[in-house]
Amino acid sequence: MLLSMSNRAKGYFCILFGTFCVGAVSVTSKNALSHMSTLWFLSWMYFFSTFLSFPFGKKIEFPKEKRDWWYFALHIGGIVFGWFVSISGLQYLDAPTAAFVSRFEFPILMMISMLFLQESLGKIIYPVILMSIFGVVVMTDEGILRDVLAVNLGKNWGIFLVMISAFGFALGELGTKTIAGKIDSRVFTFFRNLIILPFFVVMALAVDGLVVPTKEGLFWAAACALAGPVLARIFYMEALKRIPLGHATIFTQLEPIHSLFFAFILGMELPEGREYLGGAFILLSCLILVVSQYLRPDRRKILV
């Protein structure tokens, strides 16, 4: 199927499947966290992901330009900073509020795409952005919006930390976009997981001490590792080789929809009317974005 697609179409397929995998992460991580602490969950997740992403049969070649190494370091630093700060903030927030606030990464990535990378996204991107944001707001429970706007020192501090963590994750994706295509996706994924692993192990030992995990905890951590730091990362990398960061960012708004899908399949949660409506707006924004690429006058140049 992928072989018959245009290069741009492959990029959209990869980012769509990548967000689908991230949706699985939200469910598997919730199950894993019921059996182990957050830091040990991250440690085991990156432990399994390091082995699962080993690039068997791939020739290991690294970027030769010094500039690319700086962006690789930016990716690692941004991801570790993002996880560390978000963990500090999550203790003050419930999961739905944290999920909504984490969407602050969306406008940051769009600004990076437009202002720093100066990607040519077309005029259609502006109504698509508004429609996507509107969809996320509609999906969000009214109580969560009140919590975000209310004065509560504990929650406000947690919201602030999660919003700051979004800068780290956004910088991490900037690093990914810059070196995408200059290193094999599986090689990149393996080494980034290998480098990130010791950071979380050291933090887990320092904060929680040595803890023996349960079988259930290890199972869900391994499932989360496969879906997130392995499959999602590889597909994100492949997508960013082919499509602008701004377009990929629009598709990341699908992550809450995929999370609801997995929660529904596992009998954990039933979607409500507002979630169907908000999800429809997000899906429509992605569809308009893709269709607009085929209607552009220069489509022969951008779809190959």
Order of alpha helices (4+ residues) and beta strands (2+ residues): alpha-alpha-alpha-alpha-alpha-alpha-alpha-alpha-alpha-alpha-alpha-alpha-alpha-alpha-alpha
